[in-house]
Structures are given as structure tokens and as C-alpha cells.
Amino acid sequence: MKLGYTILYVPNVDASLAFFERAFGLRRRFLHESGLYGELDTGETTLAFAAHALGAINLPGGYVAAHNAAQPLGMELALVTEDVAAAHATTLAAGARALAPPKTKPWGQVVSYVNCPDGALVELCSPMAS
């Protein structure tokens, strides 16, 4: 097996796609004409967004909507960048909320955390030295 998709259930798919384009420089790959599903071009693994209406169909028992949660959900998207501080600032200017400023971890990686308007928890991190 391999990881094929990460799908976030959000209040507004088009708004989430637009935010990720502005904040992280990712390109939109697809938005279904219904507006219920869209994808970003992120490389080998697809980052997708689906409307809560679709989530209700897929998960009839319900789920925690990230944008309504008092705290970030216990999962994150990690986006790798050479300049975490600049990416962090760009993301905040686009409307994200700072959770943790850029910090160098004991293993040498620079990491920060932001919460996106749709509730997604995003780690911005420098590449790991090989």
C-alpha cells in the first residue's frame, strides 16, 4: 500500500483551496462542479478537501469538525519549506492563526505550527538533513 489521499472535511471547499493557494503557494488541481470536493497539486500524495455535506454521507455516525473544535485536532499536515520563518509570516498574513512560532528542534529542524481558517493544523518545517 501507499498513501494516496489526505482529505480534510471543511465548511467551504473553494475557500480552503484558495487559502492553501495563498498561504502555501500550492496549486489547485481540481474542483468538482458541485463544489463538494477539490484537490491541490502537492506531489505524489493528494491533499484534498471535501464539504461537510459529503462527510455526513461518508460518515453517517458523525465526526469532529476541525473548524468547530476548541483545540486543534490531534493530527497535522506537515509542509516542508527551506524558509520556515518566511512561510510562517506569509501564512499568518493569509489568515492563519499562529500556534507556535518557528523554533529549531534538538535534531536541527526548524518547525512552526499554524491553524488554518478551516481548522486544519499545519506544521511548517525545514527539510530533514539526510
All heavy atoms as an XYZ file, in Angstrom:
957
protein
N       0.833     -1.189      0.000
C       0.000      0.000      0.000
C       0.867      1.238      0.000
O       2.026      1.196      0.379
C      -0.881      0.019      1.240
C      -2.088     -0.834      1.113
S      -3.269     -0.365      2.386
C      -3.848     -1.982      2.783
N       0.256      2.344     -0.389
C       0.909      3.646     -0.277
C      -0.159      4.688      0.028
O      -1.338      4.476     -0.269
C       1.678      4.010     -1.544
C       0.805      4.333     -2.738
C       1.655      4.780     -3.915
C       0.768      5.318     -5.024
N       1.522      5.879     -6.101
N       0.267      5.763      0.652
C      -0.672      6.837      0.982
C      -1.097      7.532     -0.305
O      -0.261      8.018     -1.067
C      -0.010      7.840      1.934
C      -0.859      9.025      2.364
C      -2.107      8.564      3.115
C      -0.035      9.952      3.243
N      -2.388      7.566     -0.550
C      -2.901      8.153     -1.778
C      -3.509      9.526     -1.595
O      -3.306     10.413     -2.414
N      -4.271      9.716     -0.519
C      -5.001     10.961     -0.296
C      -4.992     11.326      1.182
O      -5.071     10.448      2.039
C      -6.485     10.826     -0.672
C      -6.761     10.605     -2.116
C      -6.728      9.331     -2.664
C      -7.076     11.666     -2.943
C      -7.004      9.120     -3.998
C      -7.356     11.470     -4.290
C      -7.313     10.193     -4.809
O      -7.585      9.993     -6.134
N      -4.961     12.596      1.451
C      -5.345     13.145      2.738
C      -6.518     14.060      2.424
O      -6.392     14.971      1.602
C      -4.199     13.938      3.391
O      -3.117     13.049      3.639
C      -4.656     14.581      4.687
N      -7.663     13.793      3.036
C      -8.871     14.576      2.752
C      -9.320     15.257      4.034
O      -9.513     14.611      5.061
C     -10.002     13.678      2.211
C      -9.549     12.973      0.929
C     -11.266     14.510      1.965
C     -10.529     11.928      0.415
N      -9.487     16.563      3.964
C      -9.979     17.346      5.087
C     -11.426     17.738      4.810
O     -11.728     18.261      3.735
C      -9.146     18.621      5.255
C      -7.638     18.423      5.409
C      -6.941     19.770      5.414
C      -7.350     17.660      6.678
N     -12.306     17.495      5.762
C     -13.693     17.935      5.644
C     -13.773     19.371      6.143
O     -13.335     19.671      7.259
C     -14.628     17.014      6.422
C     -14.725     15.648      5.782
C     -14.027     14.561      6.286
C     -15.501     15.463      4.640
C     -14.102     13.318      5.676
C     -15.582     14.227      4.024
C     -14.877     13.163      4.546
O     -14.957     11.935      3.933
N     -14.305     20.249      5.321
C     -14.272     21.690      5.582
C     -15.637     22.321      5.284
O     -16.439     21.754      4.548
C     -13.171     22.365      4.719
C     -11.784     21.843      5.093
C     -13.422     22.177      3.228
N     -15.866     23.526      5.828
C     -17.137     24.202      5.562
C     -17.285     24.677      4.113
O     -18.379     24.696      3.574
C     -17.124     25.411      6.498
C     -16.057     25.155      7.484
C     -15.099     24.197      6.864
N     -16.167     25.060      3.478
C     -16.225     25.630      2.127
C     -14.985     25.182      1.357
O     -13.885     25.680      1.600
C     -16.299     27.153      2.216
C     -16.452     27.813      0.864
O     -15.742     27.507     -0.086
N     -17.375     28.752      0.780
N     -15.166     24.235      0.450
C     -14.048     23.647     -0.285
C     -13.297     24.703     -1.082
O     -12.066     24.774     -1.037
C     -14.542     22.502     -1.208
C     -13.420     22.000     -2.107
C     -15.118     21.371     -0.366
N     -14.013     25.540     -1.824
C     -13.354     26.565     -2.644
C     -12.540     27.523     -1.772
O     -11.415     27.890     -2.123
C     -14.393     27.328     -3.466
C     -13.753     28.247     -4.484
O     -12.813     27.827     -5.177
O     -14.199     29.409     -4.580
N     -13.082     27.923     -0.626
C     -12.357     28.828      0.274
C     -11.097     28.159      0.828
O     -10.053     28.807      0.953
C     -13.271     29.282      1.412
N     -11.167     26.881      1.155
C      -9.988     26.174      1.659
C      -8.926     26.052      0.572
O      -7.737     26.262      0.826
C     -10.362     24.794      2.184
O     -11.110     24.916      3.370
N      -9.347     25.725     -0.640
C      -8.391     25.665     -1.748
C      -7.718     27.025     -1.947
O      -6.495     27.112     -2.083
C      -9.087     25.237     -3.038
C      -9.587     23.800     -3.123
C     -10.469     23.619     -4.348
C      -8.429     22.816     -3.131
N      -8.515     28.088     -1.945
C      -7.976     29.433     -2.151
C      -7.009     29.816     -1.028
O      -5.954     30.415     -1.279
C      -9.113     30.447     -2.252
N      -7.352     29.474      0.214
C      -6.458     29.779      1.325
C      -5.128     29.045      1.161
O      -4.060     29.633      1.314
C      -7.088     29.414      2.672
C      -6.121     29.556      3.801
C      -5.845     30.803      4.330
C      -5.431     28.461      4.295
C      -4.908     30.955      5.339
C      -4.495     28.593      5.305
C      -4.236     29.848      5.832
N      -5.166     27.761      0.857
C      -3.934     26.995      0.706
C      -3.105     27.487     -0.480
O      -1.877     27.434     -0.449
C      -4.231     25.497      0.595
C      -4.305     24.811      1.930
C      -5.365     25.054      2.800
C      -3.320     23.926      2.335
C      -5.432     24.436      4.039
C      -3.372     23.303      3.574
C      -4.427     23.563      4.430
N      -3.762     27.992     -1.509
C      -3.031     28.594     -2.633
C      -2.301     29.861     -2.168
O      -1.118     30.043     -2.443
C      -3.992     28.930     -3.774
C      -4.510     27.704     -4.499
C      -5.617     28.026     -5.482
O      -6.541     28.815     -5.147
O      -5.577     27.475     -6.588
N      -3.002     30.737     -1.463
C      -2.406     31.996     -0.979
C      -1.349     31.760      0.083
O      -0.262     32.330      0.036
C      -3.487     32.886     -0.354
C      -4.275     33.734     -1.264
C      -5.133     34.770     -0.519
N      -5.696     34.372      0.756
C      -6.823     33.672      0.907
N      -7.497     33.258     -0.139
N      -7.270     33.372      2.101
N      -1.685     30.961      1.056
C      -0.834     30.804      2.231
C       0.402     29.948      1.975
O       1.466     30.208      2.542
C      -1.647     30.203      3.380
N       0.263     28.927      1.150
C       1.347     27.964      0.988
C       1.877     27.860     -0.436
O       2.806     27.105     -0.694
C       0.887     26.578      1.468
C       0.337     26.590      2.866
C      -0.999     26.333      3.110
C       1.156     26.879      3.954
C      -1.513     26.344      4.402
C       0.646     26.906      5.247
C      -0.689     26.635      5.467
N       1.281     28.598     -1.359
C       1.760     28.577     -2.737
C       1.458     27.288     -3.481
O       2.071     27.002     -4.505
N       0.497     26.503     -2.985
C       0.119     25.264     -3.668
C      -0.838     25.583     -4.810
O      -1.570     26.570     -4.763
C      -0.529     24.294     -2.676
C       0.372     23.861     -1.518
C      -0.421     23.057     -0.497
C       1.560     23.062     -2.020
N      -0.823     24.742     -5.832
C      -1.692     24.961     -6.993
C      -2.921     24.064     -6.936
O      -2.838     22.895     -6.576
C      -0.923     24.658     -8.281
C       0.120     25.691     -8.618
C       0.733     25.377     -9.952
N       0.423     23.991    -10.289
C       1.201     23.173    -10.953
N       2.329     23.564    -11.401
N       0.848     21.930    -11.196
N      -4.029     24.648     -7.333
C      -5.292     23.909     -7.414
C      -5.211     22.945     -8.592
O      -4.869     23.328     -9.697
C      -6.432     24.902     -7.631
C      -7.805     24.312     -7.591
C      -8.848     25.381     -7.791
N      -8.732     26.423     -6.781
C      -9.756     27.067     -6.248
N     -10.978     26.799     -6.639
N      -9.564     27.992     -5.342
N      -5.550     21.697     -8.338
C      -5.561     20.702     -9.402
C      -6.974     20.455     -9.917
O      -7.188     20.232    -11.104
C      -4.947     19.392     -8.913
C      -4.935     18.320     -9.981
C      -4.048     17.152     -9.690
N      -4.377     16.505     -8.440
C      -3.565     15.656     -7.831
N      -2.390     15.373     -8.344
N      -3.929     15.095     -6.697
N      -7.955     20.520     -8.994
C      -9.298     20.114     -9.377
C     -10.307     20.656     -8.380
O     -10.049     20.658     -7.174
C      -9.350     18.571     -9.394
C     -10.712     17.983     -9.581
C     -11.307     17.968    -10.829
C     -11.406     17.423     -8.518
C     -12.563     17.411    -11.013
C     -12.657     16.863     -8.689
C     -13.236     16.856     -9.950
N     -11.426     21.129     -8.864
C     -12.590     21.454     -8.034
C     -13.814     20.922     -8.768
O     -14.087     21.326     -9.903
C     -12.722     22.959     -7.797
C     -13.978     23.403     -7.037
C     -14.029     22.793     -5.640
C     -14.047     24.919     -6.950
N     -14.522     19.996     -8.139
C     -15.709     19.421     -8.758
C     -16.755     20.510     -8.945
O     -16.880     21.419     -8.113
C     -16.271     18.289     -7.889
C     -17.373     17.541     -8.560
N     -18.691     17.892     -8.424
C     -17.338     16.473     -9.395
C     -19.436     17.071     -9.132
N     -18.640     16.191     -9.739
N     -17.511     20.414    -10.006
C     -18.529     21.428    -10.320
C     -19.551     21.599     -9.204
O     -20.154     22.662     -9.063
C     -19.227     21.098    -11.647
C     -20.000     19.799    -11.628
C     -20.521     19.372    -12.996
O     -19.875     19.666    -14.013
O     -21.589     18.741    -13.022
N     -19.753     20.580     -8.387
C     -20.685     20.670     -7.260
C     -20.119     21.537     -6.131
O     -20.861     21.977     -5.254
C     -20.990     19.282     -6.705
O     -19.831     18.734     -6.083
N     -18.798     21.730     -6.127
C     -18.147     22.461     -5.046
C     -17.931     21.621     -3.796
O     -17.427     22.117     -2.792
N     -18.281     20.337     -3.853
C     -18.185     19.480     -2.679
C     -16.817     18.831     -2.500
O     -16.532     18.272     -1.436
C     -19.244     18.376     -2.736
C     -20.699     18.837     -2.670
C     -21.641     17.652     -2.819
C     -20.962     19.576     -1.371
N     -15.951     18.891     -3.527
C     -14.658     18.203     -3.456
C     -13.644     18.936     -4.332
O     -13.962     19.365     -5.441
C     -14.811     16.755     -3.948
C     -13.521     15.983     -3.931
C     -13.055     15.391     -2.768
C     -12.748     15.864     -5.084
C     -11.854     14.693     -2.746
C     -11.550     15.167     -5.070
C     -11.110     14.587     -3.902
O      -9.928     13.910     -3.878
N     -12.438     19.068     -3.823
C     -11.367     19.676     -4.594
C     -10.020     19.158     -4.162
O      -9.866     18.617     -3.058
N      -9.014     19.314     -5.034
C      -7.671     18.817     -4.765
C      -6.624     19.879     -5.065
O      -6.820     20.739     -5.928
C      -7.364     17.601     -5.645
C      -8.258     16.425     -5.415
C      -7.986     15.257     -6.360
O      -7.172     15.414     -7.308
O      -8.578     14.191     -6.136
N      -5.511     19.768     -4.358
C      -4.338     20.600     -4.618
C      -3.238     19.721     -5.180
O      -3.147     18.533     -4.869
C      -3.845     21.259     -3.326
C      -4.775     22.293     -2.717
C      -4.317     22.646     -1.313
C      -4.834     23.535     -3.598
N      -2.371     20.309     -5.980
C      -1.211     19.614     -6.516
C      -0.095     19.717     -5.485
O       0.475     20.792     -5.285
C      -0.794     20.245     -7.843
C       0.317     19.483     -8.524
O       0.697     18.397     -8.042
O       0.814     19.980     -9.547
N       0.183     18.621     -4.801
C       1.187     18.626     -3.730
C       2.288     17.600     -3.959
O       3.065     17.323     -3.057
C       0.533     18.336     -2.365
O      -0.116     17.054     -2.430
C      -0.477     19.397     -1.996
N       2.325     16.998     -5.127
C       3.318     15.968     -5.380
C       2.657     14.614     -5.488
O       1.557     14.488     -6.007
N       3.306     13.605     -4.935
C       2.824     12.229     -5.105
C       1.540     11.946     -4.331
O       0.691     11.186     -4.779
C       3.917     11.256     -4.662
C       3.605      9.830     -5.041
C       4.761      8.897     -4.785
O       5.912      9.296     -5.016
O       4.501      7.765     -4.347
N       1.366     12.535     -3.167
C       0.169     12.305     -2.356
C      -0.782     13.484     -2.514
O      -0.365     14.631     -2.414
C       0.544     12.129     -0.872
O       1.447     11.035     -0.758
C      -0.680     11.848     -0.031
N      -2.035     13.211     -2.741
C      -3.023     14.255     -2.978
C      -3.534     14.835     -1.666
O      -3.894     14.096     -0.749
C      -4.216     13.679     -3.769
O      -3.731     13.189     -5.019
C      -5.290     14.718     -4.009
N      -3.566     16.160     -1.585
C      -4.222     16.858     -0.490
C      -5.557     17.335     -1.034
O      -5.605     18.098     -2.005
C      -3.383     18.036      0.006
C      -4.019     18.897      1.095
C      -4.410     18.065      2.319
C      -3.073     20.020      1.484
N      -6.637     16.848     -0.427
C      -7.968     17.147     -0.935
C      -8.841     17.733      0.166
O      -8.563     17.580      1.353
C      -8.612     15.866     -1.487
N      -9.910     18.397     -0.258
C     -10.884     18.981      0.648
C     -12.261     18.507      0.214
O     -12.560     18.463     -0.977
C     -10.822     20.509      0.601
C      -9.486     21.047      1.004
C      -8.493     21.242      0.066
C      -9.209     21.324      2.332
C      -7.241     21.715      0.432
C      -7.965     21.792      2.719
C      -6.983     21.989      1.765
N     -13.086     18.157      1.182
C     -14.452     17.732      0.910
C     -15.379     18.504      1.836
O     -15.035     18.795      2.983
C     -14.603     16.229      1.135
N     -16.536     18.834      1.336
C     -17.525     19.583      2.117
C     -18.088     18.723      3.239
O     -18.157     17.496      3.134
C     -18.653     20.057      1.201
N     -18.497     19.376      4.305
C     -19.109     18.659      5.423
C     -20.336     17.867      4.968
O     -20.623     16.801      5.517
C     -19.473     19.612      6.553
C     -18.285     20.103      7.316
N     -17.395     19.259      7.954
C     -17.822     21.357      7.524
C     -16.447     19.963      8.531
N     -16.681     21.242      8.285
N     -21.039     18.361      3.961
C     -22.198     17.618      3.453
C     -21.764     16.250      2.929
O     -22.453     15.250      3.139
C     -22.890     18.414      2.347
N     -20.621     16.184      2.277
C     -20.094     14.910      1.797
C     -19.621     14.055      2.976
O     -19.819     12.843      2.991
C     -18.958     15.156      0.807
C     -18.446     13.962      0.024
C     -19.561     13.267     -0.736
C     -17.346     14.406     -0.936
N     -19.027     14.702      3.969
C     -18.611     13.987      5.173
C     -19.784     13.327      5.876
O     -19.663     12.212      6.385
N     -20.907     14.002      5.906
C     -22.100     13.444      6.552
C     -22.598     12.202      5.818
O     -23.099     11.265      6.443
C     -23.200     14.504      6.612
N     -22.428     12.179      4.499
C     -22.804     10.993      3.717
C     -21.810      9.866      3.962
O     -22.191      8.718      4.174
C     -22.865     11.347      2.211
C     -24.015     12.315      1.942
C     -22.997     10.086      1.357
C     -23.983     12.944      0.565
N     -20.518     10.202      3.936
C     -19.472      9.183      4.088
C     -19.386      8.627      5.506
O     -19.054      7.468      5.701
C     -18.104      9.756      3.702
C     -18.015     10.066      2.225
O     -18.775      9.556      1.416
N     -17.076     10.914      1.864
N     -19.660      9.476      6.492
C     -19.517      9.090      7.896
C     -20.818      9.379      8.635
O     -20.920     10.342      9.407
C     -18.356      9.863      8.533
C     -17.009      9.653      7.834
C     -16.025     10.739      8.195
C     -16.468      8.281      8.167
N     -21.843      8.548      8.427
C     -23.163      8.830      8.999
C     -23.183      8.861     10.525
O     -24.094      9.439     11.110
C     -24.048      7.702      8.451
C     -23.109      6.634      8.016
C     -21.822      7.309      7.658
N     -22.153      8.305     11.173
C     -22.076      8.353     12.628
C     -21.531      9.665     13.147
O     -21.509      9.901     14.353
N     -21.093     10.544     12.236
C     -20.577     11.855     12.609
C     -19.074     11.871     12.799
O     -18.411     10.829     12.768
N     -18.542     13.054     12.990
C     -17.114     13.270     13.206
C     -16.933     14.648     13.816
O     -17.868     15.450     13.863
C     -16.306     13.132     11.906
C     -16.743     14.087     10.806
C     -16.150     15.339     10.663
C     -17.760     13.747      9.924
C     -16.562     16.209      9.684
C     -18.171     14.610      8.940
C     -17.566     15.847      8.810
O     -17.979     16.714      7.837
N     -15.724     14.948     14.276
C     -15.422     16.257     14.840
C     -15.024     17.191     13.695
O     -14.065     16.919     12.967
C     -14.260     16.175     15.862
C     -13.872     17.562     16.354
C     -14.659     15.276     17.024
N     -15.757     18.266     13.517
C     -15.422     19.263     12.500
C     -14.282     20.136     13.035
O     -14.434     20.778     14.074
C     -16.638     20.109     12.167
N     -13.169     20.134     12.351
C     -11.970     20.825     12.835
C     -12.208     22.316     13.069
O     -11.694     22.883     14.034
C     -10.815     20.627     11.859
N     -13.000     22.958     12.226
C     -13.206     24.403     12.379
C     -14.040     24.744     13.616
O     -14.026     25.886     14.077
C     -13.832     25.009     11.117
C     -15.279     24.696     10.941
N     -15.727     23.467     10.509
C     -16.373     25.447     11.151
C     -17.039     23.478     10.454
N     -17.466     24.675     10.840
N     -14.745     23.768     14.181
C     -15.538     23.999     15.390
C     -14.831     23.556     16.659
O     -15.327     23.794     17.757
C     -16.877     23.247     15.305
C     -17.853     23.923     14.376
O     -17.768     25.117     14.126
N     -18.774     23.149     13.846
N     -13.708     22.871     16.532
C     -13.014     22.313     17.693
C     -12.362     23.423     18.516
O     -11.799     24.363     17.967
C     -11.955     21.303     17.238
N     -12.446     23.308     19.831
C     -11.850     24.304     20.723
C     -10.326     24.297     20.621
O      -9.679     25.335     20.778
C     -12.278     24.044     22.160
N      -9.764     23.131     20.362
C      -8.323     22.988     20.186
C      -8.075     22.272     18.870
O      -8.960     21.581     18.351
C      -7.723     22.182     21.333
C      -7.800     22.902     22.659
C      -7.132     22.075     23.741
O      -7.538     20.951     23.985
N      -6.125     22.647     24.368
N      -6.851     22.392     18.323
C      -6.558     21.673     17.078
C      -6.740     20.164     17.262
O      -6.517     19.627     18.348
C      -5.085     22.001     16.809
C      -4.806     23.235     17.591
C      -5.716     23.193     18.786
N      -7.160     19.513     16.203
C      -7.307     18.068     16.240
C      -5.940     17.416     16.392
O      -4.921     18.013     16.049
C      -7.985     17.569     14.964
C      -9.381     18.123     14.681
C      -9.943     17.518     13.401
C     -10.323     17.854     15.844
N      -5.896     16.202     16.844
C      -4.648     15.504     17.094
C      -4.032     14.911     15.848
O      -3.615     13.756     15.852
N      -4.001     15.671     14.775
C      -3.336     15.284     13.534
C      -2.926     16.548     12.806
O      -3.524     17.606     13.016
C      -4.254     14.426     12.664
C      -5.559     15.092     12.294
S      -6.614     14.090     11.242
C      -5.672     14.029      9.747
N      -1.904     16.446     11.997
C      -1.409     17.642     11.316
C      -1.006     17.332      9.896
O      -0.739     16.190      9.543
C      -0.207     18.222     12.053
C       1.011     17.320     11.997
C       2.183     17.844     12.794
O       2.016     18.144     13.990
O       3.279     17.926     12.215
N      -0.953     18.387      9.097
C      -0.348     18.343      7.777
C       1.022     18.983      7.928
O       1.134     20.062      8.507
C      -1.167     19.156      6.777
C      -2.606     18.734      6.555
C      -3.317     19.751      5.683
C      -2.654     17.355      5.931
N       2.049     18.348      7.432
C       3.398     18.919      7.503
C       3.809     19.343      6.105
O       3.811     18.531      5.176
C       4.378     17.900      8.065
N       4.127     20.624      5.957
C       4.583     21.168      4.684
C       6.045     21.576      4.836
O       6.392     22.321      5.755
C       3.718     22.356      4.265
C       2.240     22.027      4.050
C       1.448     23.296      3.746
C       2.057     21.013      2.926
N       6.876     21.094      3.945
C       8.316     21.298      4.019
C       8.710     22.521      3.192
O       8.279     22.671      2.050
C       9.060     20.043      3.516
C      10.563     20.228      3.599
C       8.630     18.812      4.309
N       9.531     23.377      3.802
C       9.995     24.593      3.149
C      11.420     24.910      3.588
O      11.812     24.571      4.702
C       9.068     25.791      3.458
O       9.571     26.964      2.828
C       8.932     26.028      4.953
N      12.166     25.566      2.743
C      13.536     25.959      3.092
C      13.554     27.121      4.087
O      14.501     27.279      4.837
C      14.315     26.347      1.830
C      14.552     25.207      0.862
C      15.493     24.142      1.394
O      16.328     24.442      2.284
O      15.390     22.988      0.932
N      12.499     27.965      4.075
C      12.465     29.156      4.924
C      11.191     29.157      5.757
O      10.166     29.735      5.373
C      12.554     30.416      4.057
C      12.756     31.685      4.869
O      12.539     31.675      6.104
O      13.137     32.698      4.252
N      11.255     28.510      6.909
C      10.083     28.366      7.775
C       9.598     29.727      8.270
O       8.391     29.993      8.288
C      10.378     27.413      8.951
C       9.222     27.390      9.943
C      10.670     26.007      8.434
N      10.502     30.602      8.656
C      10.096     31.914      9.185
C       9.312     32.706      8.143
O       8.258     33.289      8.461
C      11.313     32.696      9.655
N       9.781     32.734      6.908
C       9.071     33.465      5.852
C       7.730     32.807      5.549
O       6.718     33.496      5.389
C       9.931     33.533      4.589
N       7.699     31.486      5.483
C       6.449     30.772      5.220
C       5.449     31.006      6.342
O       4.258     31.202      6.101
C       6.718     29.275      5.043
N       5.938     31.018      7.582
C       5.082     31.262      8.741
C       4.439     32.652      8.625
O       3.222     32.798      8.791
C       5.917     31.143     10.018
C       5.136     31.200     11.281
N       4.532     30.088     11.836
C       4.862     32.233     12.114
C       3.915     30.438     12.960
N       4.101     31.729     13.147
N       5.239     33.662      8.304
C       4.727     35.031      8.163
C       3.711     35.132      7.028
O       2.660     35.769      7.176
C       5.886     36.001      7.939
N       3.991     34.498      5.901
C       3.071     34.517      4.758
C       1.747     33.872      5.125
O       0.674     34.373      4.776
C       3.699     33.786      3.558
O       4.888     34.479      3.172
C       2.750     33.714      2.377
N       1.824     32.780      5.849
C       0.623     32.059      6.257
C      -0.243     32.893      7.196
O      -1.462     32.944      7.061
C       1.027     30.727      6.922
O       1.832     29.991      6.007
C      -0.170     29.904      7.286
N       0.402     33.584      8.133
C      -0.351     34.456      9.045
C      -1.000     35.601      8.289
O      -2.151     35.954      8.552
C       0.562     34.983     10.151
C       1.179     33.929     11.080
C       2.014     34.611     12.157
C       0.133     33.017     11.679
N      -0.269     36.178      7.331
C      -0.825     37.276      6.528
C      -2.021     36.811      5.705
O      -2.918     37.601      5.411
C       0.258     37.853      5.612
N      -2.054     35.531      5.360
C      -3.168     34.980      4.581
C      -4.379     34.647      5.451
O      -5.440     34.332      4.922
C      -2.699     33.733      3.827
N      -4.215     34.680      6.782
C      -5.363     34.462      7.657
C      -5.257     33.306      8.624
O      -6.212     33.014      9.347
N      -4.099     32.630      8.677
C      -3.928     31.543      9.648
C      -3.683     32.133     11.033
O      -3.305     33.300     11.178
C      -2.756     30.652      9.254
N      -3.871     31.317     12.054
C      -3.624     31.712     13.438
C      -2.357     31.009     13.912
O      -2.207     29.797     13.746
C      -4.813     31.299     14.298
C      -4.726     31.713     15.758
C      -6.037     31.454     16.494
N      -6.524     30.099     16.386
C      -6.273     29.131     17.272
N      -5.529     29.367     18.333
N      -6.777     27.922     17.096
N      -1.455     31.771     14.496
C      -0.195     31.203     14.984
C      -0.459     30.332     16.206
O      -1.168     30.736     17.124
C       0.785     32.312     15.340
N       0.118     29.143     16.211
C       0.050     28.261     17.369
C       1.412     28.131     18.039
O       1.489     28.026     19.256
C      -0.468     26.878     16.968
C      -1.895     26.842     16.422
C      -2.248     25.439     15.971
C      -2.886     27.342     17.459
N       2.476     28.120     17.234
C       3.846     28.049     17.760
C       4.770     28.682     16.732
O       4.735     28.301     15.559
C       4.259     26.606     18.031
N       5.574     29.656     17.157
C       6.472     30.320     16.212
C       7.598     29.386     15.775
O       7.831     28.336     16.396
C       7.016     31.494     17.024
C       6.971     31.015     18.436
C       5.741     30.149     18.523
N       8.316     29.761     14.722
C       9.440     28.932     14.275
C      10.445     28.706     15.403
O      10.801     29.629     16.134
C      10.064     29.759     13.144
C       8.936     30.590     12.625
C       8.113     30.923     13.844
N      10.853     27.445     15.532
C      11.791     27.058     16.583
C      12.678     25.941     16.050
O      12.189     25.036     15.367
C      11.018     26.570     17.805
C      11.871     26.120     18.963
C      11.014     25.661     20.130
C      11.902     25.173     21.265
N      11.127     24.723     22.407
N      13.951     26.001     16.376
C      14.863     24.929     15.983
C      14.762     23.796     16.997
O      14.958     24.002     18.191
C      16.313     25.447     15.891
O      16.358     26.531     14.950
C      17.260     24.349     15.436
N      14.433     22.627     16.513
C      14.290     21.440     17.357
C      15.676     20.854     17.655
O      16.639     21.139     16.949
C      13.412     20.390     16.657
C      11.993     20.874     16.390
C      11.246     21.091     17.690
C       9.777     21.400     17.440
N       9.026     21.543     18.658
N      15.792     20.026     18.691
C      17.090     19.438     19.055
C      17.773     18.691     17.903
O      18.988     18.587     17.858
C      16.753     18.487     20.207
C      15.495     19.041     20.797
C      14.744     19.647     19.640
N      17.005     18.168     16.951
C      17.571     17.426     15.829
C      17.942     18.343     14.664
O      18.343     17.882     13.610
C      16.633     16.311     15.373
C      15.224     16.776     15.106
C      14.712     17.221     13.921
C      14.153     16.842     16.035
N      13.401     17.573     14.051
C      13.021     17.350     15.357
C      14.021     16.531     17.398
C      11.798     17.549     15.975
C      12.806     16.732     18.000
C      11.705     17.230     17.296
N      17.772     19.673     14.849
C      18.216     20.645     13.854
C      17.154     21.140     12.894
O      17.396     22.063     12.116
N      15.988     20.577     12.919
C      14.907     21.001     12.025
C      14.203     22.221     12.599
O      13.954     22.302     13.796
C      13.920     19.837     11.859
C      12.864     20.064     10.812
C      11.924     18.876     10.698
O      11.594     18.219     11.696
N      11.477     18.602      9.484
N      13.864     23.183     11.745
C      13.094     24.358     12.151
C      11.621     24.040     11.904
O      11.240     23.565     10.822
C      13.509     25.618     11.365
C      12.668     26.814     11.797
C      14.997     25.894     11.552
N      10.784     24.307     12.922
C       9.365     23.919     12.871
C       8.503     25.033     13.449
O       8.870     25.670     14.442
C       9.144     22.612     13.682
C       7.674     22.263     13.761
C       9.943     21.471     13.086
N       7.357     25.283     12.830
C       6.335     26.155     13.402
C       4.978     25.513     13.160
O       4.857     24.579     12.359
C       6.387     27.559     12.783
O       5.821     27.572     11.484
N       3.960     26.019     13.866
C       2.609     25.481     13.729
C       1.606     26.611     13.557
O       1.682     27.629     14.248
C       2.217     24.653     14.960
C       3.033     23.396     15.096
C       4.208     23.392     15.835
C       2.635     22.219     14.469
C       4.967     22.239     15.950
C       3.389     21.064     14.581
C       4.556     21.087     15.324
O       5.310     19.944     15.435
N       0.650     26.391     12.638
C      -0.431     27.342     12.414
C      -1.751     26.590     12.334
O      -1.785     25.393     12.027
C      -0.226     28.174     11.123
C       1.045     29.010     11.210
C      -0.213     27.292      9.892
N      -2.831     27.295     12.616
C      -4.174     26.765     12.481
C      -4.840     27.534     11.353
O      -4.929     28.764     11.397
C      -4.930     26.927     13.802
C      -6.183     26.112     13.835
O      -7.270     26.652     13.740
N      -6.059     24.810     13.967
N      -5.297     26.824     10.339
C      -5.911     27.438      9.165
C      -7.365     27.813      9.465
O      -7.968     27.264     10.378
C      -5.855     26.477      7.987
S      -4.178     26.008      7.546
N      -7.932     28.732      8.689
C      -9.320     29.125      8.925
C     -10.310     27.958      8.905
O     -11.330     28.006      9.587
C      -9.619     30.104      7.784
C      -8.284     30.670      7.439
C      -7.303     29.540      7.637
N     -10.014     26.907      8.142
C     -10.915     25.754      8.100
C     -10.646     24.746      9.213
O     -11.263     23.691      9.270
C     -10.862     25.061      6.737
C      -9.470     24.579      6.366
O      -8.615     24.411      7.260
O      -9.237     24.369      5.165
N      -9.703     25.081     10.112
C      -9.403     24.227     11.256
C      -8.224     23.295     11.075
O      -7.822     22.616     12.018
N      -7.652     23.239      9.885
C      -6.513     22.353      9.651
C      -5.305     22.821     10.464
O      -4.986     24.006     10.500
C      -6.150     22.324      8.168
N      -4.651     21.882     11.121
C      -3.404     22.130     11.841
C      -2.267     21.854     10.872
O      -2.175     20.755     10.311
C      -3.303     21.208     13.057
C      -1.972     21.176     13.796
C      -1.592     22.546     14.351
C      -2.025     20.134     14.907
N      -1.419     22.860     10.639
C      -0.320     22.713      9.692
C       1.002     22.967     10.389
O       1.172     23.965     11.083
C      -0.481     23.677      8.490
C       0.748     23.625      7.582
C      -1.733     23.321      7.702
N       1.913     22.030     10.208
C       3.299     22.195     10.626
C       4.078     22.682      9.423
O       3.986     22.092      8.336
C       3.885     20.859     11.091
C       5.370     20.929     11.373
C       6.009     19.575     11.620
O       5.303     18.622     12.010
O       7.226     19.477     11.415
N       4.811     23.759      9.594
C       5.757     24.216      8.580
C       7.122     23.785      9.059
O       7.496     24.077     10.213
C       5.685     25.738      8.433
C       4.319     26.275      7.998
C       4.268     27.782      8.156
C       4.033     25.866      6.557
N       7.878     23.087      8.239
C       9.138     22.558      8.701
C      10.211     22.594      7.624
O       9.902     22.521      6.427
C       8.981     21.138      9.238
S       8.328     19.962      8.032
N      11.440     22.731      8.068
C      12.557     22.664      7.136
C      12.828     21.204      6.796
O      12.425     20.302      7.541
C      13.795     23.314      7.759
O      14.178     22.642      8.939
N      13.491     20.963      5.675
C      13.808     19.576      5.317
C      14.718     18.948      6.377
O      15.506     19.651      7.021
C      14.548     19.687      3.983
C      14.299     21.077      3.496
C      13.977     21.912      4.695
N      14.604     17.667      6.541
C      15.487     16.938      7.433
C      16.808     16.678      6.703
O      16.798     16.322      5.526
C      14.871     15.595      7.833
C      13.688     15.722      8.767
S      14.120     16.309     10.413
C      15.089     14.949     11.010
N      17.902     16.890      7.406
C      19.208     16.605      6.821
C      19.318     15.098      6.600
O      18.894     14.312      7.437
C      20.317     17.097      7.737
N      19.876     14.718      5.456
C      19.977     13.274      5.177
C      21.290     12.700      5.637
O      22.184     13.318      6.035
C      19.800     12.997      3.696
O      20.483     13.899      2.897
